[in-house]
């Protein structure tokens, strides 16, 4: 069975980064809200306590029984987790005179396997408003910084398992050797074997799917995206022809995407039916310009089409989905789902008439891990490296009413932009890119004629997982070339602009 580390989340913005650091060390981990009971079994090797926006001295500060946890497993507290450990076991934590935020140099006072291999004055990242002023009895300081009297500490006696605390954040990029500390905790202190790899994941997941599904039939909506394709390939490997895929052309896909994706599915051996529902979607979208309304129409119409196609297949009992871990974390977060900025791009709930059991083979993987598993499965790199594309497709990249004519304009312009990124070796350097057709017409001059045509915005961002993003600094010469190509080849567009907004405060999509 796969060994596991449990990360108890107190609401930190960095908790997912802890999970990523653990996974990168080839050790499986899961994030759970701090208030969820910890169930000890033979696979659980250690616990990490996350940071938090709270102060441990707040009246409603989140707490766990740290001493109880150490009776079963090694524990590492990070930032708030370290302060909680210190306060709960008899130390003193007080508000700092000034908030400590940014880079600091770690000065090691005591050698310990947790800090093995660190450079002298290793750079770490601080982000906290409280400081540990006194440690509990039977604890000792392992490291300090110029301004922090307790940067790292350990319990020296009285506990069944090793207990450590770090005031800094080893999981963030700015802690240059932080991942080495995490790896030391995993391997040297928790005794992890680091054998969680894409190959092991594929083997275990296929066996698990065989047990869950048996000889029952699974149906799955496919989008041409990475997540649904990798999930379908795993299910197909487990049950073969008992998986039926449905790929719906909703009229707002990219240029020629419908046939290209069907051809790819055929190449990798998936049983997928293509459904051309463009006219049906255009009819439903006619006259609608509100972004939320367009999203709901796209989602609702998709479910209607999918439901109809699903009922044409006899004996289906299960529904496959490409749910990935960030979606799961969002739904079980410390404070419940975060404030809705916009409806999620993925299709929402199924109609009550479809009483199907869910099959979600990727629900504990991050996006980059999904791609690595896809490569292990032999899925073509061109599909695995595709940029994320919203479920409502070009409908939310056409600001205002969606018409077949506008879709055609945007498809051709978008194809020039994406094709140009690939041709100039820029596609894999950005996280996501696309064109947005604006409800703005402006005066232009082409030859001796004045024009009054649409404005097109180009959007390209760099990111790790889409949670935050910076606008991609594409070369001016490239942008000039693409602008010229679009204006000359797509009649109806006479002005091209480039979006230089980051997320936050903007979102990646405009609607």
Secondary structure, 3 states (H helix, E strand, C coil): CCCEEEEEECCCCCHHHHHHHHHHCCCEEEEEECCCCCCCCCCEEEEEECCCCCCCCCCCCCCCCHHHHHCCCEEEEECHHHHHHHHHCCCEEEEEEEEEEEEEEEEECCCCHHHCCCCCCEEEEEEEEEEEEECCCCEEEEEECCCCCCCEEEECCCCCCCEEEECCCCCCCCCCCHHHHHHHHHHHHCCCCCCCCHHHHHHHHHHHHHHHHCCCEEEEEECCCHHHHHHHHHHHHHHHHHEEEEEEECCCCCCCHHHHHHHHHHHCCCCEEEEECHHHHHHHHCCCCCHHHHHHHHHHHHHHHHHHHHHCCCCEEEEECCCCHHHHHHHCCCCCCCCCCCCCCCCCCCCCCCCCEEECCCCCCCHHHHHHHHHHCCCCHHHHCCCCCCCCHHHHCECCCCCHHHHHHHHHHHHHHHHHHHHCCCHHHCCEEEEEEEEEEEEEEECCEEEEEEEEEEEEEECCCCCCEEECCCCHHHHHHHHHHHHHHCCCEEEEEECCCCECCCCCCCC
